[in-house]
C-alpha cells in the first residue's frame, strides 16, 4: 500500500550539534541526518495514515526524520473526500490519531523525529510553500503570501518562534547565475524590484487563466491550466490582462 506520496527526493541535511564526548560545551561536531521534508497522507491527497507513514519512514526507510505536510486547502482531498482543509480536527484535534498528536507520540530522542506542517497555496496561484510546526490549519486564500505572513505573525510554531517556511518545487534548470532561491518560482512574491515581465507566447488567443489567479497559461495544454474550474475559466487576451505568465508553462509532466 502506498503510505505517503513523497514529492521531494530524500534530503540530506547538515546540522551542528553539541559534542557529547565530554569535551567543552562550546565544541561542536557536524552531524548528517537523512529524511524527507515534503510528503502527504490521506489527510490531504496522499494515502495511508500519519502513523503508518512515520512507521514506514522510521522502520523501513530507516531515515532520521519525516515531515508530513498536508495541503491546507479543501480542494486537495483524496478519493475519500477527506483532508485537513475540510476537517481541521484531523490536523490538531484532541483525538490520538490527529496529525500533531501522532507526530508528538512518534518522536523519539536520538532515534527519529516526526515533523508536521502544511503545504500552502497551489502552483497556479504562485506555487507551494511548506510551513512547519504550527498549531492551526492555515485559512489564508491561495496565492496571498502577504496574508500568509500576517497569519504566521500571529500563529507561531510550538516553541513560540516564527515558523520555518520552505519553498517547494524549485525550477528545474541548469542556468547558473546569482539569484535568490525560489525567485523564478513564486510569481506572486515581490523580489528584486518585482516579478519578471511575462514572456511572449506565440498565440495570445490561446491563453487561459483562473479568475482567482494572478498568473496565466500559454494554453490549456499546461497541466496546471487543466485544473482550473470551468466556472473560473478566462480565455484569450482577457486571461493575460493584469496577470503574469505562469512560470514553467506549459508544464506537461510532474505532480500538482
Buried (B, 14 or more C-beta within 10 A) or exposed (E): EEBBBBBBEEBEEEEEEEEEEEEEEEEEEEEEBEBBBBBBBBBBBBBBBBBBBBBBBBEEBEBBBBBBBBBBBBBBBBEEEBBBBBBBEBBBBEEEEBBBBBBEBBBEEEEBBBBBBBBBBBBBBBBBBBBBBBEEBBEBEBBBBEEBEEBBEEBBBEEEEEBBBBBBBEEEEEEEEEEEEBBBBBBBBEBEEEBBEBEEBEEEEBBBBBEBBBBBBBBBBBBBBEEBEEEEBBBBEEBBEEBBBBBBBBBEEEEB
